[in-house]
Amino acid sequence: MTIAHPNAPVDATWFTSSYSNGAGGECLACAITDSGVLIRDSKDAAGPVIAVSGRSWQSFANAQRRR
């Protein structure tokens, strides 16, 4: 995992969960890139971005599905 705010692609397509209600709660925005996934606070588009590998993201997503 790395903090990638200076390296985040300007043209990244960010999305939020379909479970996000837009009411300003705790929500993350994600963008899929060639090298993995970028994650940021959905309310702070100019804030820090965390970059994780595709494999790490898949492990995280699979763990959430089992909950």
N, C-alpha and C positions, 0 to 999 in steps of 0.2 A: 504494500500500500504506500502511496506517495501523495503528498500535497502537490497539486498540479495547477494551482491558480494561474501562474504566469504562462503555463504551457497549454491550457485548455483551448481547444480549437474554437475559433470565433464562430464558425459556421455549424457547430454542434447542434443537433436537434434534440432539445430537452423535452422530457415528458414526466408526468406525475402518475401515480397509481390511479386506477379507475375507482378506487375506494376513497380517494381524496375528495372532500366535499367543498373545497374552496372557501371554507369559513375562517381561514387563517390559523388553523391548528398546526400541530407539528407534522410537517410533510417534507419529503425529499423529492428532488428532481433528479432524473438520471438521463444520461446520453450514452448511447452505444457508439464506440469508435472501433477502428481497425485493431487496436491493441488492448481493448477491454471496455470498461465502463467508467464513466465519470459520475460523481455524486455530489450534490450541493443542496443547501437549504433552499427550498422553493421560494421563500420570502426574501432571499438575499442573492439575487442573480449575479451581483458583482463580488460576492464574498468568496471565500476559499472553496476549492474543489478538491475532492479526494478521487484519486485514480486507482482502480483495482483491475487486476487481470480478469479476463473472461472466465477463467477457471475458478477464481475466488468468488466472482459474482454468482456463478452457477451453483457453487457449494452453498452460498448464502441463500439463494432463492429456493433450492431444494430443501434446506433446513426449515425455511418458513412454511413451505407447503405441508410439511409433516406436523406442524403445530395444530 
